[in-house]
């Protein structure tokens, strides 16, 4: 089965569905501004764990962030861990630009 991921801006989340199934298999909630998207929570239904749903949620959403020119704040531990294992996405991570000086 394949995983299809779509952005649902009204719900502020990406949703994943298994091919041919209308039920949501997983989702990734986000907060988005004009320059940044913060991924705050990811959930995969227990019956779909281990089927690549979470990975496809992350990959699709990060690819869309790259296309839109957005920086990514991975506050969700699943996103942070996934990006750590896939360094080709590390360039998307938000880096604080302010510097505190004494």
C-alpha positions in Angstrom: 0.0 0.0 0.0 1.1 3.5 -0.7 0.8 6.5 1.6 -0.8 9.7 0.3 0.0 12.9 2.3 -2.0 16.2 1.8 -1.7 19.6 3.5 -5.0 20.6 5.2 -4.3 24.3 6.0 -7.7 24.8 7.7 -6.8 22.1 10.3 -3.1 23.3 10.4 -1.8 19.8 9.7 -0.7 17.3 7.1 -2.8 14.2 6.9 -1.7 10.8 5.6 -4.1 8.2 4.2 -3.3 4.7 3.0 -4.1 4.0 -0.6 -7.8 3.4 -1.1 -8.7 4.2 2.5 -10.5 7.4 3.5 -9.6 7.2 7.2 -6.7 9.4 8.4 -3.7 7.0 9.1 -1.6 9.8 10.7 -1.1 13.5 10.9 1.5 16.2 11.6 0.3 19.4 13.3 2.1 22.6 12.5 2.1 26.4 13.1 3.0 28.3 10.0 4.1 31.9 9.4 5.3 33.6 6.2 8.9 32.5 6.8 8.7 29.5 9.2 6.8 26.2 9.7 7.0 24.7 13.2 6.0 21.0 13.4 4.6 20.5 16.9 3.0 17.1 17.0 2.8 13.9 15.0 0.6 10.9 15.4 0.2 7.7 13.5 -2.8 5.4 14.2 -1.6 2.2 16.0 -2.8 0.0 13.1 -0.6 1.9 10.7 2.6 2.1 12.7 5.6 0.6 11.0 4.2 1.1 7.5 6.1 4.3 6.7 3.2 6.7 7.4 5.3 8.9 9.8 8.3 9.0 7.4 6.1 10.0 4.5 4.4 12.7 6.5 7.8 14.2 7.4 9.3 13.8 3.9 6.3 15.3 2.1 5.9 18.2 4.5 9.7 19.0 4.4 9.7 18.8 0.6 6.8 21.3 0.5 8.6 23.6 3.0 11.7 23.6 0.9 9.6 24.4 -2.2 7.9 27.3 -0.4 11.2 28.6 1.0 10.3 28.1 4.6 12.6 27.4 7.5 11.6 24.5 9.7 11.4 24.4 13.5 11.2 20.7 14.6 9.7 20.9 18.1 8.1 17.5 17.6 10.6 14.8 18.7 9.6 12.6 15.7 10.5 15.3 13.2 13.7 16.2 15.1 14.8 12.5 15.1 13.8 12.0 11.5 15.8 15.0 10.3 18.8 13.8 12.4 18.7 10.5 10.5 18.3 12.3 7.1 20.9 15.0 7.1 19.9 16.0 3.5 17.1 18.0 5.2 19.2 19.6 7.9 19.6 22.8 5.8 15.9 23.5 6.3 16.2 23.9 10.1 15.6 27.2 11.6 18.7 28.8 13.2 18.3 31.7 15.7 20.0 34.7 14.3 20.1 36.9 17.4 23.1 37.0 19.6 23.1 38.0 23.2 26.1 39.9 24.4 27.2 40.8 27.9 
